[in-house]
Amino acid sequence: MTKPMIRIHDTSTDEVIDREMTNEEYAAFQADQELVAAEKKKAEKVEADKAALLTKLGITPDEAKLLLQ
């Protein structure tokens, strides 16, 4: 499996270097991707829980906002 590429652009010389990630960079990249996926899953669960609560209470999101003012 090939690793993602990294582009380095030296603006002082306008030189562009494309290279494959090192093992360390790739491990950090994978860890970041897992963190992003976990945060997205958590946010989706929070939204689903909010929607379920609103349904259980029988109110709309706008009505809930009025209650919190």
N, C-alpha and C positions, 0 to 999 in steps of 0.2 A: 504494500500500500504506500502510495506516495503521500508525503506530508504537504500541508499548505505552503504556499510560497510567501516570501517576504520581499517587499520592494524597498530598497534603500535609495533615496534620491539625495545626492550631495548637491545642494543648491549653489555652492561656491564654484564647483567645477561643471555643474549640470550633468554629472555622471549618474547613470541609473544602473543599479545592480539588483537583479532578481536572483534569489536563492531559496533553497528549501529550508524550512525551519530545522533548527537543531533539535536533538532529543529533549533537552531541557525546555526550550521554547514550546515544543509541541505538547509536552506534559502540562505546562502552565496554560496553554491554549485549551486543552481538553478540560482541565479543572475549571477554567472560566466558563466554558460552554455548559458544564454540568451545573454550575452555580446559577447561571442565567436560566436554565431549564427549570431548576428547583424553584427559583423566585417566580417564574411565570406560572408554574403549577400552583404555588401558594396563592398568588393573586387571583387566579381563576377560581380556586376554592372559596376564597373570601367573597368574590362576586356571586358565586352560586349560593353561598350561605345567605347573603343579603337578599337575593331574589327569593329564596325559599322562605325567609322570615317575613318579607313583605307579603308574599302569597298567604302565608299562615295568618297574618294579621288582617289580610283583606284590604290593604291600602296600596296606593301607588307610590312610586319614588317621590313625586312632588308632594304628596300628603305627608310622607315621612320627613321631608325637609321642613315642612311647616311645623311639625311637632318639635323639631330640634332648634327652632329659632327662639 
